[in-house]
């Protein structure tokens, strides 16, 4: 008697954007590298060592450049 096997496929096929971040932490400066994939040229930035606020701002900028938010107008109904 022949048997059949059922293959289950993951139904989640939605695109999940990923922003990769690399750090090079030095005594005087930190280098940041951002990319959305292996074939993409990285966005490179330098910030003073320990300046976490600037690091967070650079992350926000990289996110907005890599994945801009599309704003739509709501209907006036």
PDB file of N, H, CA, C and O in Angstrom:
ATOM      1  N   UNK A   1       0.845  -1.177   0.000  1.00  0.00           N
ATOM      2  CA  UNK A   1       0.000   0.000   0.000  1.00  0.00           C
ATOM      3  C   UNK A   1       0.896   1.248   0.000  1.00  0.00           C
ATOM      4  O   UNK A   1       1.855   1.327   0.768  1.00  0.00           O
ATOM      5  N   UNK A   2       0.589   2.189  -0.837  1.00  0.00           N
ATOM      6  H   UNK A   2      -0.190   2.125  -1.461  1.00  0.00           H
ATOM      7  CA  UNK A   2       1.368   3.415  -0.953  1.00  0.00           C
ATOM      8  C   UNK A   2       0.946   4.407   0.125  1.00  0.00           C
ATOM      9  O   UNK A   2      -0.233   4.509   0.462  1.00  0.00           O
ATOM     10  N   UNK A   3       1.920   5.134   0.661  1.00  0.00           N
ATOM     11  H   UNK A   3       2.878   5.051   0.388  1.00  0.00           H
ATOM     12  CA  UNK A   3       1.623   6.179   1.643  1.00  0.00           C
ATOM     13  C   UNK A   3       1.996   7.533   1.051  1.00  0.00           C
ATOM     14  O   UNK A   3       2.884   7.633   0.204  1.00  0.00           O
ATOM     15  N   UNK A   4       1.327   8.535   1.496  1.00  0.00           N
ATOM     16  H   UNK A   4       0.606   8.454   2.184  1.00  0.00           H
ATOM     17  CA  UNK A   4       1.627   9.891   1.033  1.00  0.00           C
ATOM     18  C   UNK A   4       2.097  10.726   2.211  1.00  0.00           C
ATOM     19  O   UNK A   4       1.638  10.548   3.340  1.00  0.00           O
ATOM     20  N   UNK A   5       2.997  11.617   1.941  1.00  0.00           N
ATOM     21  H   UNK A   5       3.370  11.761   1.024  1.00  0.00           H
ATOM     22  CA  UNK A   5       3.506  12.516   2.979  1.00  0.00           C
ATOM     23  C   UNK A   5       2.968  13.913   2.724  1.00  0.00           C
ATOM     24  O   UNK A   5       2.847  14.354   1.581  1.00  0.00           O
ATOM     25  N   UNK A   6       2.654  14.583   3.790  1.00  0.00           N
ATOM     26  H   UNK A   6       2.752  14.225   4.719  1.00  0.00           H
ATOM     27  CA  UNK A   6       2.170  15.953   3.686  1.00  0.00           C
ATOM     28  C   UNK A   6       3.304  16.898   4.056  1.00  0.00           C
ATOM     29  O   UNK A   6       3.911  16.775   5.120  1.00  0.00           O
ATOM     30  N   UNK A   7       3.574  17.828   3.178  1.00  0.00           N
ATOM     31  H   UNK A   7       3.080  17.928   2.314  1.00  0.00           H
ATOM     32  CA  UNK A   7       4.587  18.837   3.451  1.00  0.00           C
ATOM     33  C   UNK A   7       3.890  20.121   3.834  1.00  0.00           C
ATOM     34  O   UNK A   7       3.054  20.641   3.095  1.00  0.00           O
ATOM     35  N   UNK A   8       4.242  20.617   4.985  1.00  0.00           N
ATOM     36  H   UNK A   8       4.921  20.194   5.586  1.00  0.00           H
ATOM     37  CA  UNK A   8       3.642  21.869   5.448  1.00  0.00           C
ATOM     38  C   UNK A   8       4.571  23.029   5.088  1.00  0.00           C
ATOM     39  O   UNK A   8       5.782  22.977   5.303  1.00  0.00           O
ATOM     40  N   UNK A   9       3.976  24.045   4.549  1.00  0.00           N
ATOM     41  H   UNK A   9       2.993  24.088   4.374  1.00  0.00           H
ATOM     42  CA  UNK A   9       4.729  25.222   4.140  1.00  0.00           C
ATOM     43  C   UNK A   9       4.372  26.358   5.083  1.00  0.00           C
ATOM     44  O   UNK A   9       3.202  26.575   5.397  1.00  0.00           O
ATOM     45  N   UNK A  10       5.373  27.066   5.522  1.00  0.00           N
ATOM     46  H   UNK A  10       6.323  26.890   5.267  1.00  0.00           H
ATOM     47  CA  UNK A  10       5.139  28.215   6.381  1.00  0.00           C
ATOM     48  C   UNK A  10       4.332  29.253   5.610  1.00  0.00           C
ATOM     49  O   UNK A  10       4.750  29.704   4.543  1.00  0.00           O
ATOM     50  N   UNK A  11       3.202  29.622   6.139  1.00  0.00           N
ATOM     51  H   UNK A  11       2.863  29.256   7.005  1.00  0.00           H
ATOM     52  CA  UNK A  11       2.311  30.550   5.440  1.00  0.00           C
ATOM     53  C   UNK A  11       2.756  31.999   5.576  1.00  0.00           C
ATOM     54  O   UNK A  11       2.254  32.870   4.865  1.00  0.00           O
ATOM     55  N   UNK A  12       3.670  32.260   6.462  1.00  0.00           N
ATOM     56  H   UNK A  12       4.077  31.553   7.039  1.00  0.00           H
ATOM     57  CA  UNK A  12       4.122  33.637   6.665  1.00  0.00           C
ATOM     58  C   UNK A  12       5.143  33.994   5.593  1.00  0.00           C
ATOM     59  O   UNK A  12       6.312  33.618   5.686  1.00  0.00           O
ATOM     60  N   UNK A  13       4.699  34.710   4.590  1.00  0.00           N
ATOM     61  H   UNK A  13       3.750  35.015   4.514  1.00  0.00           H
ATOM     62  CA  UNK A  13       5.582  35.098   3.495  1.00  0.00           C
ATOM     63  C   UNK A  13       5.738  36.608   3.399  1.00  0.00           C
ATOM     64  O   UNK A  13       6.291  37.118   2.425  1.00  0.00           O
ATOM     65  N   UNK A  14       5.254  37.319   4.402  1.00  0.00           N
ATOM     66  H   UNK A  14       4.805  36.905   5.194  1.00  0.00           H
ATOM     67  CA  UNK A  14       5.354  38.776   4.379  1.00  0.00           C
ATOM     68  C   UNK A  14       6.818  39.195   4.515  1.00  0.00           C
ATOM     69  O   UNK A  14       7.597  38.564   5.231  1.00  0.00           O
ATOM     70  N   UNK A  15       7.167  40.253   3.826  1.00  0.00           N
ATOM     71  H   UNK A  15       6.535  40.766   3.245  1.00  0.00           H
ATOM     72  CA  UNK A  15       8.523  40.796   3.881  1.00  0.00           C
ATOM     73  C   UNK A  15       8.761  41.454   5.238  1.00  0.00           C
ATOM     74  O   UNK A  15       7.990  42.315   5.663  1.00  0.00           O
ATOM     75  N   UNK A  16       9.810  41.052   5.900  1.00  0.00           N
ATOM     76  H   UNK A  16      10.436  40.353   5.555  1.00  0.00           H
ATOM     77  CA  UNK A  16      10.187  41.663   7.163  1.00  0.00           C
ATOM     78  C   UNK A  16      11.485  42.429   6.931  1.00  0.00           C
ATOM     79  O   UNK A  16      12.542  41.816   6.787  1.00  0.00           O
ATOM     80  N   UNK A  17      11.423  43.757   6.892  1.00  0.00           N
ATOM     81  H   UNK A  17      10.564  44.255   7.009  1.00  0.00           H
ATOM     82  CA  UNK A  17      12.641  44.523   6.629  1.00  0.00           C
ATOM     83  C   UNK A  17      13.635  44.389   7.776  1.00  0.00           C
ATOM     84  O   UNK A  17      13.257  44.377   8.947  1.00  0.00           O
ATOM     85  N   UNK A  18      14.908  44.289   7.420  1.00  0.00           N
ATOM     86  H   UNK A  18      15.216  44.298   6.468  1.00  0.00           H
ATOM     87  CA  UNK A  18      15.966  44.159   8.411  1.00  0.00           C
ATOM     88  C   UNK A  18      17.042  45.184   8.126  1.00  0.00           C
ATOM     89  O   UNK A  18      17.492  45.329   6.989  1.00  0.00           O
ATOM     90  N   UNK A  19      17.447  45.883   9.149  1.00  0.00           N
ATOM     91  H   UNK A  19      17.082  45.765  10.072  1.00  0.00           H
ATOM     92  CA  UNK A  19      18.560  46.820   9.045  1.00  0.00           C
ATOM     93  C   UNK A  19      19.695  46.257   9.884  1.00  0.00           C
ATOM     94  O   UNK A  19      19.574  46.134  11.103  1.00  0.00           O
ATOM     95  N   UNK A  20      20.795  45.916   9.231  1.00  0.00           N
ATOM     96  H   UNK A  20      20.894  46.016   8.241  1.00  0.00           H
ATOM     97  CA  UNK A  20      21.947  45.360   9.932  1.00  0.00           C
ATOM     98  C   UNK A  20      22.848  46.503  10.377  1.00  0.00           C
ATOM     99  O   UNK A  20      23.037  47.478   9.649  1.00  0.00           O
ATOM    100  N   UNK A  21      23.403  46.374  11.581  1.00  0.00           N
ATOM    101  H   UNK A  21      23.250  45.582  12.172  1.00  0.00           H
ATOM    102  CA  UNK A  21      24.253  47.414  12.155  1.00  0.00           C
ATOM    103  C   UNK A  21      25.523  46.787  12.686  1.00  0.00           C
ATOM    104  O   UNK A  21      25.475  45.803  13.424  1.00  0.00           O
ATOM    105  N   UNK A  22      26.670  47.357  12.311  1.00  0.00           N
ATOM    106  H   UNK A  22      26.709  48.157  11.712  1.00  0.00           H
ATOM    107  CA  UNK A  22      27.963  46.898  12.811  1.00  0.00           C
ATOM    108  C   UNK A  22      28.624  48.045  13.561  1.00  0.00           C
ATOM    109  O   UNK A  22      28.552  49.201  13.143  1.00  0.00           O
ATOM    110  N   UNK A  23      29.267  47.713  14.673  1.00  0.00           N
ATOM    111  H   UNK A  23      29.325  46.774  15.013  1.00  0.00           H
ATOM    112  CA  UNK A  23      29.993  48.693  15.475  1.00  0.00           C
ATOM    113  C   UNK A  23      31.480  48.376  15.469  1.00  0.00           C
ATOM    114  O   UNK A  23      31.875  47.211  15.529  1.00  0.00           O
ATOM    115  N   UNK A  24      32.298  49.411  15.397  1.00  0.00           N
ATOM    116  H   UNK A  24      31.978  50.357  15.349  1.00  0.00           H
ATOM    117  CA  UNK A  24      33.720  49.301  15.688  1.00  0.00           C
ATOM    118  C   UNK A  24      33.967  50.306  16.804  1.00  0.00           C
ATOM    119  O   UNK A  24      33.965  51.516  16.577  1.00  0.00           O
ATOM    120  N   UNK A  25      34.179  49.794  18.007  1.00  0.00           N
ATOM    121  H   UNK A  25      34.180  48.811  18.191  1.00  0.00           H
ATOM    122  CA  UNK A  25      34.268  50.649  19.183  1.00  0.00           C
ATOM    123  C   UNK A  25      35.722  50.944  19.521  1.00  0.00           C
ATOM    124  O   UNK A  25      36.476  50.054  19.914  1.00  0.00           O
ATOM    125  N   UNK A  26      36.105  52.210  19.361  1.00  0.00           N
ATOM    126  H   UNK A  26      35.492  52.933  19.041  1.00  0.00           H
ATOM    127  CA  UNK A  26      37.450  52.638  19.700  1.00  0.00           C
ATOM    128  C   UNK A  26      37.442  53.505  20.947  1.00  0.00           C
ATOM    129  O   UNK A  26      36.382  53.816  21.489  1.00  0.00           O
ATOM    130  N   UNK A  27      38.594  53.885  21.387  1.00  0.00           N
ATOM    131  H   UNK A  27      39.456  53.632  20.946  1.00  0.00           H
ATOM    132  CA  UNK A  27      38.724  54.717  22.579  1.00  0.00           C
ATOM    133  C   UNK A  27      38.199  56.124  22.309  1.00  0.00           C
ATOM    134  O   UNK A  27      37.517  56.700  23.157  1.00  0.00           O
ATOM    135  N   UNK A  28      38.507  56.684  21.136  1.00  0.00           N
ATOM    136  H   UNK A  28      39.061  56.216  20.447  1.00  0.00           H
ATOM    137  CA  UNK A  28      38.141  58.061  20.821  1.00  0.00           C
ATOM    138  C   UNK A  28      36.927  58.192  19.907  1.00  0.00           C
ATOM    139  O   UNK A  28      36.211  59.192  19.959  1.00  0.00           O
ATOM    140  N   UNK A  29      36.695  57.184  19.071  1.00  0.00           N
ATOM    141  H   UNK A  29      37.276  56.371  19.029  1.00  0.00           H
ATOM    142  CA  UNK A  29      35.560  57.275  18.153  1.00  0.00           C
ATOM    143  C   UNK A  29      34.954  55.890  17.941  1.00  0.00           C
ATOM    144  O   UNK A  29      35.619  54.866  18.099  1.00  0.00           O
ATOM    145  N   UNK A  30      33.685  55.891  17.583  1.00  0.00           N
ATOM    146  H   UNK A  30      33.144  56.722  17.455  1.00  0.00           H
ATOM    147  CA  UNK A  30      32.964  54.673  17.233  1.00  0.00           C
ATOM    148  C   UNK A  30      32.592  54.774  15.769  1.00  0.00           C
ATOM    149  O   UNK A  30      32.137  55.822  15.309  1.00  0.00           O
ATOM    150  N   UNK A  31      32.782  53.695  15.039  1.00  0.00           N
ATOM    151  H   UNK A  31      33.152  52.844  15.413  1.00  0.00           H
ATOM    152  CA  UNK A  31      32.369  53.629  13.637  1.00  0.00           C
ATOM    153  C   UNK A  31      31.112  52.775  13.566  1.00  0.00           C
ATOM    154  O   UNK A  31      31.032  51.713  14.183  1.00  0.00           O
ATOM    155  N   UNK A  32      30.136  53.249  12.811  1.00  0.00           N
ATOM    156  H   UNK A  32      30.200  54.112  12.310  1.00  0.00           H
ATOM    157  CA  UNK A  32      28.885  52.532  12.626  1.00  0.00           C
ATOM    158  C   UNK A  32      28.734  52.198  11.153  1.00  0.00           C
ATOM    159  O   UNK A  32      29.039  53.021  10.290  1.00  0.00           O
ATOM    160  N   UNK A  33      28.268  51.003  10.867  1.00  0.00           N
ATOM    161  H   UNK A  33      28.020  50.334  11.568  1.00  0.00           H
ATOM    162  CA  UNK A  33      27.995  50.593   9.496  1.00  0.00           C
ATOM    163  C   UNK A  33      26.592  50.020   9.415  1.00  0.00           C
ATOM    164  O   UNK A  33      26.248  49.111  10.170  1.00  0.00           O
ATOM    165  N   UNK A  34      25.776  50.543   8.503  1.00  0.00           N
ATOM    166  H   UNK A  34      26.056  51.282   7.889  1.00  0.00           H
ATOM    167  CA  UNK A  34      24.386  50.112   8.334  1.00  0.00           C
ATOM    168  C   UNK A  34      24.212  49.539   6.939  1.00  0.00           C
ATOM    169  O   UNK A  34      24.778  50.062   5.980  1.00  0.00           O
ATOM    170  N   UNK A  35      23.438  48.475   6.815  1.00  0.00           N
ATOM    171  H   UNK A  35      22.978  48.050   7.594  1.00  0.00           H
ATOM    172  CA  UNK A  35      23.098  47.934   5.506  1.00  0.00           C
ATOM    173  C   UNK A  35      21.794  47.152   5.598  1.00  0.00           C
ATOM    174  O   UNK A  35      21.390  46.711   6.674  1.00  0.00           O
ATOM    175  N   UNK A  36      21.150  46.991   4.458  1.00  0.00           N
ATOM    176  H   UNK A  36      21.478  47.350   3.584  1.00  0.00           H
ATOM    177  CA  UNK A  36      19.914  46.213   4.408  1.00  0.00           C
ATOM    178  C   UNK A  36      20.150  44.827   3.822  1.00  0.00           C
ATOM    179  O   UNK A  36      19.222  44.021   3.755  1.00  0.00           O
ATOM    180  N   UNK A  37      21.372  44.540   3.398  1.00  0.00           N
ATOM    181  H   UNK A  37      22.126  45.195   3.452  1.00  0.00           H
ATOM    182  CA  UNK A  37      21.655  43.228   2.855  1.00  0.00           C
ATOM    183  C   UNK A  37      23.107  43.092   2.452  1.00  0.00           C
ATOM    184  O   UNK A  37      23.847  44.074   2.389  1.00  0.00           O
ATOM    185  N   UNK A  38      23.506  41.854   2.178  1.00  0.00           N
ATOM    186  H   UNK A  38      22.905  41.056   2.230  1.00  0.00           H
ATOM    187  CA  UNK A  38      24.898  41.558   1.877  1.00  0.00           C
ATOM    188  C   UNK A  38      25.391  42.248   0.604  1.00  0.00           C
ATOM    189  O   UNK A  38      26.566  42.605   0.518  1.00  0.00           O
ATOM    190  N   UNK A  39      24.530  42.437  -0.365  1.00  0.00           N
ATOM    191  H   UNK A  39      23.576  42.146  -0.295  1.00  0.00           H
ATOM    192  CA  UNK A  39      24.953  43.027  -1.636  1.00  0.00           C
ATOM    193  C   UNK A  39      24.879  44.553  -1.629  1.00  0.00           C
ATOM    194  O   UNK A  39      25.208  45.188  -2.632  1.00  0.00           O
ATOM    195  N   UNK A  40      24.458  45.143  -0.531  1.00  0.00           N
ATOM    196  H   UNK A  40      24.191  44.628   0.284  1.00  0.00           H
ATOM    197  CA  UNK A  40      24.300  46.592  -0.446  1.00  0.00           C
ATOM    198  C   UNK A  40      25.549  47.244   0.137  1.00  0.00           C
ATOM    199  O   UNK A  40      26.171  46.712   1.056  1.00  0.00           O
ATOM    200  N   UNK A  41      25.900  48.384  -0.401  1.00  0.00           N
ATOM    201  H   UNK A  41      25.395  48.816  -1.148  1.00  0.00           H
ATOM    202  CA  UNK A  41      27.020  49.142   0.153  1.00  0.00           C
ATOM    203  C   UNK A  41      26.595  49.712   1.507  1.00  0.00           C
ATOM    204  O   UNK A  41      25.504  50.271   1.617  1.00  0.00           O
ATOM    205  N   UNK A  42      27.428  49.582   2.533  1.00  0.00           N
ATOM    206  H   UNK A  42      28.315  49.128   2.443  1.00  0.00           H
ATOM    207  CA  UNK A  42      27.017  50.066   3.851  1.00  0.00           C
ATOM    208  C   UNK A  42      27.027  51.589   3.953  1.00  0.00           C
ATOM    209  O   UNK A  42      27.805  52.276   3.291  1.00  0.00           O
ATOM    210  N   UNK A  43      26.145  52.084   4.796  1.00  0.00           N
ATOM    211  H   UNK A  43      25.513  51.526   5.333  1.00  0.00           H
ATOM    212  CA  UNK A  43      26.123  53.504   5.156  1.00  0.00           C
ATOM    213  C   UNK A  43      27.040  53.606   6.374  1.00  0.00           C
ATOM    214  O   UNK A  43      26.742  53.025   7.417  1.00  0.00           O
ATOM    215  N   UNK A  44      28.138  54.327   6.257  1.00  0.00           N
ATOM    216  H   UNK A  44      28.380  54.799   5.409  1.00  0.00           H
ATOM    217  CA  UNK A  44      29.130  54.398   7.330  1.00  0.00           C
ATOM    218  C   UNK A  44      29.112  55.764   7.994  1.00  0.00           C
ATOM    219  O   UNK A  44      29.039  56.798   7.329  1.00  0.00           O
ATOM    220  N   UNK A  45      29.179  55.746   9.319  1.00  0.00           N
ATOM    221  H   UNK A  45      29.238  54.906   9.859  1.00  0.00           H
ATOM    222  CA  UNK A  45      29.196  56.983  10.107  1.00  0.00           C
ATOM    223  C   UNK A  45      30.194  56.839  11.247  1.00  0.00           C
ATOM    224  O   UNK A  45      30.451  55.733  11.725  1.00  0.00           O
ATOM    225  N   UNK A  46      30.758  57.972  11.682  1.00  0.00           N
ATOM    226  H   UNK A  46      30.550  58.870  11.295  1.00  0.00           H
ATOM    227  CA  UNK A  46      31.626  57.999  12.855  1.00  0.00           C
ATOM    228  C   UNK A  46      31.020  58.931  13.883  1.00  0.00           C
ATOM    229  O   UNK A  46      30.508  59.999  13.546  1.00  0.00           O
ATOM    230  N   UNK A  47      31.084  58.519  15.140  1.00  0.00           N
ATOM    231  H   UNK A  47      31.500  57.652  15.413  1.00  0.00           H
ATOM    232  CA  UNK A  47      30.587  59.347  16.238  1.00  0.00           C
ATOM    233  C   UNK A  47      31.633  59.335  17.343  1.00  0.00           C
ATOM    234  O   UNK A  47      32.425  58.397  17.435  1.00  0.00           O
ATOM    235  N   UNK A  48      31.646  60.366  18.181  1.00  0.00           N
ATOM    236  H   UNK A  48      31.003  61.128  18.106  1.00  0.00           H
ATOM    237  CA  UNK A  48      32.573  60.356  19.314  1.00  0.00           C
ATOM    238  C   UNK A  48      32.269  59.161  20.236  1.00  0.00           C
ATOM    239  O   UNK A  48      31.109  58.804  20.440  1.00  0.00           O
ATOM    240  N   UNK A  49      33.309  58.562  20.778  1.00  0.00           N
ATOM    241  H   UNK A  49      34.252  58.852  20.613  1.00  0.00           H
ATOM    242  CA  UNK A  49      33.140  57.416  21.673  1.00  0.00           C
ATOM    243  C   UNK A  49      32.252  57.794  22.852  1.00  0.00           C
ATOM    244  O   UNK A  49      32.444  58.837  23.477  1.00  0.00           O
ATOM    245  N   UNK A  50      31.287  56.943  23.148  1.00  0.00           N
ATOM    246  H   UNK A  50      31.131  56.096  22.640  1.00  0.00           H
ATOM    247  CA  UNK A  50      30.393  57.158  24.286  1.00  0.00           C
ATOM    248  C   UNK A  50      29.198  58.048  24.007  1.00  0.00           C
ATOM    249  O   UNK A  50      28.362  58.242  24.889  1.00  0.00           O
ATOM    250  N   UNK A  51      29.096  58.589  22.817  1.00  0.00           N
ATOM    251  H   UNK A  51      29.776  58.431  22.100  1.00  0.00           H
ATOM    252  CA  UNK A  51      27.994  59.496  22.486  1.00  0.00           C
ATOM    253  C   UNK A  51      26.773  58.682  22.036  1.00  0.00           C
ATOM    254  O   UNK A  51      26.467  58.596  20.847  1.00  0.00           O
ATOM    255  N   UNK A  52      26.093  58.096  23.010  1.00  0.00           N
ATOM    256  H   UNK A  52      26.342  58.167  23.976  1.00  0.00           H
ATOM    257  CA  UNK A  52      24.962  57.207  22.731  1.00  0.00           C
ATOM    258  C   UNK A  52      23.793  57.941  22.076  1.00  0.00           C
ATOM    259  O   UNK A  52      23.069  57.349  21.276  1.00  0.00           O
ATOM    260  N   UNK A  53      23.600  59.202  22.398  1.00  0.00           N
ATOM    261  H   UNK A  53      24.188  59.683  23.048  1.00  0.00           H
ATOM    262  CA  UNK A  53      22.506  59.968  21.796  1.00  0.00           C
ATOM    263  C   UNK A  53      22.701  60.102  20.295  1.00  0.00           C
ATOM    264  O   UNK A  53      21.743  59.980  19.532  1.00  0.00           O
ATOM    265  N   UNK A  54      23.936  60.353  19.862  1.00  0.00           N
ATOM    266  H   UNK A  54      24.714  60.452  20.482  1.00  0.00           H
ATOM    267  CA  UNK A  54      24.222  60.460  18.436  1.00  0.00           C
ATOM    268  C   UNK A  54      24.087  59.103  17.754  1.00  0.00           C
ATOM    269  O   UNK A  54      23.637  59.026  16.611  1.00  0.00           O
ATOM    270  N   UNK A  55      24.473  58.033  18.444  1.00  0.00           N
ATOM    271  H   UNK A  55      24.839  58.095  19.372  1.00  0.00           H
ATOM    272  CA  UNK A  55      24.297  56.684  17.892  1.00  0.00           C
ATOM    273  C   UNK A  55      22.817  56.432  17.626  1.00  0.00           C
ATOM    274  O   UNK A  55      22.453  55.955  16.551  1.00  0.00           O
ATOM    275  N   UNK A  56      21.962  56.749  18.597  1.00  0.00           N
ATOM    276  H   UNK A  56      22.257  57.136  19.470  1.00  0.00           H
ATOM    277  CA  UNK A  56      20.523  56.554  18.421  1.00  0.00           C
ATOM    278  C   UNK A  56      19.982  57.398  17.272  1.00  0.00           C
ATOM    279  O   UNK A  56      19.122  56.941  16.518  1.00  0.00           O
ATOM    280  N   UNK A  57      20.475  58.614  17.135  1.00  0.00           N
ATOM    281  H   UNK A  57      21.173  58.985  17.747  1.00  0.00           H
ATOM    282  CA  UNK A  57      20.040  59.480  16.035  1.00  0.00           C
ATOM    283  C   UNK A  57      20.471  58.899  14.689  1.00  0.00           C
ATOM    284  O   UNK A  57      19.700  58.933  13.730  1.00  0.00           O
ATOM    285  N   UNK A  58      21.679  58.372  14.608  1.00  0.00           N
ATOM    286  H   UNK A  58      22.305  58.345  15.387  1.00  0.00           H
ATOM    287  CA  UNK A  58      22.146  57.755  13.361  1.00  0.00           C
ATOM    288  C   UNK A  58      21.322  56.515  13.022  1.00  0.00           C
ATOM    289  O   UNK A  58      21.061  56.248  11.849  1.00  0.00           O
ATOM    290  N   UNK A  59      20.913  55.763  14.029  1.00  0.00           N
ATOM    291  H   UNK A  59      21.125  55.980  14.982  1.00  0.00           H
ATOM    292  CA  UNK A  59      20.051  54.599  13.791  1.00  0.00           C
ATOM    293  C   UNK A  59      18.709  55.055  13.241  1.00  0.00           C
ATOM    294  O   UNK A  59      18.196  54.463  12.291  1.00  0.00           O
ATOM    295  N   UNK A  60      18.130  56.111  13.831  1.00  0.00           N
ATOM    296  H   UNK A  60      18.548  56.592  14.602  1.00  0.00           H
ATOM    297  CA  UNK A  60      16.860  56.650  13.322  1.00  0.00           C
ATOM    298  C   UNK A  60      16.999  57.098  11.868  1.00  0.00           C
ATOM    299  O   UNK A  60      16.128  56.823  11.042  1.00  0.00           O
ATOM    300  N   UNK A  61      18.094  57.785  11.560  1.00  0.00           N
ATOM    301  H   UNK A  61      18.801  58.008  12.230  1.00  0.00           H
ATOM    302  CA  UNK A  61      18.326  58.246  10.183  1.00  0.00           C
ATOM    303  C   UNK A  61      18.476  57.076   9.217  1.00  0.00           C
ATOM    304  O   UNK A  61      17.914  57.085   8.122  1.00  0.00           O
ATOM    305  N   UNK A  62      19.232  56.079   9.630  1.00  0.00           N
ATOM    306  H   UNK A  62      19.689  56.071  10.519  1.00  0.00           H
ATOM    307  CA  UNK A  62      19.436  54.915   8.754  1.00  0.00           C
ATOM    308  C   UNK A  62      18.117  54.196   8.496  1.00  0.00           C
ATOM    309  O   UNK A  62      17.851  53.763   7.374  1.00  0.00           O
ATOM    310  N   UNK A  63      17.295  54.068   9.528  1.00  0.00           N
ATOM    311  H   UNK A  63      17.511  54.420  10.439  1.00  0.00           H
ATOM    312  CA  UNK A  63      15.984  53.430   9.360  1.00  0.00           C
ATOM    313  C   UNK A  63      15.122  54.222   8.385  1.00  0.00           C
ATOM    314  O   UNK A  63      14.483  53.644   7.505  1.00  0.00           O
ATOM    315  N   UNK A  64      15.105  55.533   8.540  1.00  0.00           N
ATOM    316  H   UNK A  64      15.624  56.002   9.254  1.00  0.00           H
ATOM    317  CA  UNK A  64      14.244  56.346   7.674  1.00  0.00           C
ATOM    318  C   UNK A  64      14.736  56.349   6.232  1.00  0.00           C
ATOM    319  O   UNK A  64      13.923  56.442   5.312  1.00  0.00           O
ATOM    320  N   UNK A  65      16.042  56.248   6.012  1.00  0.00           N
ATOM    321  H   UNK A  65      16.702  56.172   6.759  1.00  0.00           H
ATOM    322  CA  UNK A  65      16.568  56.193   4.644  1.00  0.00           C
ATOM    323  C   UNK A  65      16.352  54.822   4.023  1.00  0.00           C
ATOM    324  O   UNK A  65      16.060  54.721   2.831  1.00  0.00           O
ATOM    325  N   UNK A  66      16.491  53.771   4.813  1.00  0.00           N
ATOM    326  H   UNK A  66      16.728  53.853   5.781  1.00  0.00           H
ATOM    327  CA  UNK A  66      16.359  52.413   4.284  1.00  0.00           C
ATOM    328  C   UNK A  66      14.902  52.036   4.062  1.00  0.00           C
ATOM    329  O   UNK A  66      14.569  51.362   3.088  1.00  0.00           O
ATOM    330  N   UNK A  67      14.034  52.474   4.970  1.00  0.00           N
ATOM    331  H   UNK A  67      14.304  53.022   5.762  1.00  0.00           H
ATOM    332  CA  UNK A  67      12.620  52.101   4.921  1.00  0.00           C
ATOM    333  C   UNK A  67      11.754  53.325   5.166  1.00  0.00           C
ATOM    334  O   UNK A  67      11.174  53.465   6.242  1.00  0.00           O
ATOM    335  N   UNK A  68      11.657  54.221   4.176  1.00  0.00           N
ATOM    336  H   UNK A  68      12.129  54.108   3.302  1.00  0.00           H
ATOM    337  CA  UNK A  68      10.848  55.428   4.382  1.00  0.00           C
ATOM    338  C   UNK A  68       9.382  55.081   4.600  1.00  0.00           C
ATOM    339  O   UNK A  68       8.843  54.163   3.982  1.00  0.00           O
ATOM    340  N   UNK A  69       8.768  55.818   5.469  1.00  0.00           N
ATOM    341  H   UNK A  69       9.207  56.563   5.971  1.00  0.00           H
ATOM    342  CA  UNK A  69       7.351  55.610   5.774  1.00  0.00           C
ATOM    343  C   UNK A  69       6.524  56.306   4.712  1.00  0.00           C
ATOM    344  O   UNK A  69       6.732  57.484   4.422  1.00  0.00           O
ATOM    345  N   UNK A  70       5.599  55.585   4.142  1.00  0.00           N
ATOM    346  H   UNK A  70       5.429  54.628   4.377  1.00  0.00           H
ATOM    347  CA  UNK A  70       4.709  56.154   3.131  1.00  0.00           C
ATOM    348  C   UNK A  70       3.473  56.663   3.849  1.00  0.00           C
ATOM    349  O   UNK A  70       2.751  55.892   4.481  1.00  0.00           O
ATOM    350  N   UNK A  71       3.236  57.949   3.751  1.00  0.00           N
ATOM    351  H   UNK A  71       3.823  58.575   3.238  1.00  0.00           H
ATOM    352  CA  UNK A  71       2.069  58.546   4.403  1.00  0.00           C
ATOM    353  C   UNK A  71       0.955  58.690   3.385  1.00  0.00           C
ATOM    354  O   UNK A  71       1.181  59.093   2.244  1.00  0.00           O
ATOM    355  N   UNK A  72      -0.224  58.361   3.807  1.00  0.00           N
ATOM    356  H   UNK A  72      -0.407  58.034   4.734  1.00  0.00           H
ATOM    357  CA  UNK A  72      -1.375  58.503   2.932  1.00  0.00           C
ATOM    358  C   UNK A  72      -2.384  59.420   3.591  1.00  0.00           C
ATOM    359  O   UNK A  72      -2.465  59.496   4.817  1.00  0.00           O
ATOM    360  N   UNK A  73      -3.148  60.110   2.774  1.00  0.00           N
ATOM    361  H   UNK A  73      -3.083  60.048   1.779  1.00  0.00           H
ATOM    362  CA  UNK A  73      -4.205  60.982   3.300  1.00  0.00           C
ATOM    363  C   UNK A  73      -5.451  60.155   3.549  1.00  0.00           C
ATOM    364  O   UNK A  73      -5.819  59.297   2.746  1.00  0.00           O
ATOM    365  N   UNK A  74      -6.086  60.424   4.663  1.00  0.00           N
ATOM    366  H   UNK A  74      -5.788  61.120   5.315  1.00  0.00           H
ATOM    367  CA  UNK A  74      -7.360  59.758   4.940  1.00  0.00           C
ATOM    368  C   UNK A  74      -8.445  60.458   4.139  1.00  0.00           C
ATOM    369  O   UNK A  74      -8.386  61.663   3.894  1.00  0.00           O
ATOM    370  N   UNK A  75      -9.427  59.679   3.743  1.00  0.00           N
ATOM    371  H   UNK A  75      -9.474  58.701   3.942  1.00  0.00           H
ATOM    372  CA  UNK A  75     -10.510  60.288   2.984  1.00  0.00           C
ATOM    373  C   UNK A  75     -11.300  61.230   3.875  1.00  0.00           C
ATOM    374  O   UNK A  75     -11.413  60.993   5.078  1.00  0.00           O
ATOM    375  N   UNK A  76     -11.830  62.261   3.322  1.00  0.00           N
ATOM    376  H   UNK A  76     -11.738  62.453   2.345  1.00  0.00           H
ATOM    377  CA  UNK A  76     -12.546  63.291   4.078  1.00  0.00           C
ATOM    378  C   UNK A  76     -14.003  62.928   4.323  1.00  0.00           C
ATOM    379  O   UNK A  76     -14.793  63.802   4.681  1.00  0.00           O
ATOM    380  N   UNK A  77     -14.377  61.687   4.144  1.00  0.00           N
ATOM    381  H   UNK A  77     -13.736  60.978   3.853  1.00  0.00           H
ATOM    382  CA  UNK A  77     -15.779  61.293   4.331  1.00  0.00           C
ATOM    383  C   UNK A  77     -16.173  61.327   5.769  1.00  0.00           C
ATOM    384  O   UNK A  77     -17.319  61.023   6.103  1.00  0.00           O
TER     385      UNK A  77
END
